[in-house]
Amino acid sequence: MVWDRSDESVLHRLLVMQLTTMLRCPECLNHYHDEDVLFIGQEDDLWILAAACSECQTQGLVFVIVQEQTKDTHRTCELTAEESEMFGRLPAISMDDVLDIHLALERFEDDPAILWEQRESP
């Protein structure tokens, strides 16, 4: 999804939500809550936020570089072009496929070989 500057209040909230899932207090390692992080301001792509730990009251600043993604930006992928083409031709994963994996994982205990026993037996 591409954001423009008219969406900044939405971006502020999304950034705070993302940071609270990623960052921990450097002092007590507590996860921050949304109300612990406050957007202070920005200078071009540099956004400045304040964070205060609700557990130990440690305070700090968070500097984030936010760059807008253009529509023609390509994601980095570990697949080669040939692999990407091959996987693109395969059928989509069905609900039956998901159920089969679920059932196989239910049978799984401590030995991963159990997952392949049904296929190997004649």
Secondary structure, 3 states (H helix, E strand, C coil): CCCCHHHHHHHHHHHHHHHHHHCECCCCCCECCHHHEEEEEEECCEEEEEEECCCCCCEEEEEEECCCCCCCCCCCCCCCHHHHHHHHHCCCCCHHHHHHHHHHHHHCCCCCCHHHHHHHCC
